[in-house]
Amino acid sequence: MYSVTNEEARKAGYLFETIEGCDLDPAAQVTLAGLLKATEMGRINRSDIVLLNLTGGGRKRIVKEGMVRPVKPDLVLHEAKK
């Protein structure tokens, strides 16, 4: 586990979006920045196999393409009146 700055996280997110064409959720940006830092520090070798689950990707595209729509809940619970 490594601490990263907001700027490091943003840079990692930008790098991923540039290479993969998909934006990342801020938490995933932090995760990727931590992996990059570990690699830079020599804790992870370029030949090592690492599985990184990056979630929340593609929000910008979903909003841009208008795929966001409100969904009404099936059930709404209200607090009982006293």
C-alpha positions in Angstrom: 0.0 0.0 0.0 1.4 3.4 -1.0 0.2 6.9 -0.4 -0.3 9.0 -3.5 -1.2 12.6 -4.1 -4.3 13.8 -5.9 -2.0 14.9 -8.7 -0.4 11.5 -9.0 -3.9 9.9 -9.1 -5.1 12.3 -11.8 -2.0 11.7 -13.9 -2.5 7.9 -13.6 -6.1 8.3 -14.7 -5.1 10.5 -17.6 -2.4 7.9 -18.6 -5.0 5.1 -18.5 -7.6 7.1 -20.5 -5.0 8.0 -23.1 -3.8 4.4 -23.6 -7.1 2.5 -23.1 -9.6 5.1 -24.2 -11.7 4.7 -21.0 -11.8 7.1 -18.0 -11.5 5.7 -14.5 -13.3 6.3 -11.2 -11.2 8.4 -8.8 -10.7 5.4 -6.5 -9.3 3.4 -9.4 -7.0 6.3 -10.3 -5.6 6.1 -6.8 -5.1 2.3 -7.1 -3.3 2.7 -10.5 -1.1 5.5 -9.1 -0.1 3.2 -6.2 0.8 0.5 -8.7 2.9 2.9 -10.8 4.7 4.1 -7.6 5.5 0.5 -6.6 6.9 -0.1 -10.0 9.0 3.1 -10.0 10.3 2.1 -6.5 11.4 -1.3 -7.9 8.9 -3.2 -5.6 7.2 -4.7 -8.7 9.3 -5.8 -11.6 8.3 -5.2 -15.3 8.2 -9.0 -15.7 5.9 -9.6 -12.7 2.2 -10.5 -13.4 -0.2 -8.2 -11.5 -4.0 -8.3 -11.6 -5.5 -4.9 -11.0 -9.3 -4.5 -10.8 -10.1 -1.0 -12.0 -13.8 -0.1 -11.5 -16.0 2.7 -12.4 -14.7 3.2 -15.9 -16.5 4.9 -18.7 -18.6 7.4 -16.8 -17.6 10.3 -19.1 -18.7 8.3 -22.1 -22.0 7.3 -20.5 -22.9 10.9 -19.7 -21.7 12.1 -23.1 -23.7 9.5 -25.0 -26.8 10.2 -23.0 -27.1 6.7 -21.5 -27.9 8.0 -18.1 -31.6 7.9 -17.1 -33.4 8.1 -13.8 -34.8 4.9 -12.5 -37.8 4.8 -10.2 -37.5 2.4 -7.2 -39.8 -0.5 -6.9 -40.3 0.1 -3.1 -39.9 3.2 -1.0 -40.0 2.9 2.8 -41.0 5.8 5.0 -40.2 6.3 8.7 -43.2 5.5 10.8 -44.9 8.5 12.4 -45.0 8.6 16.2 
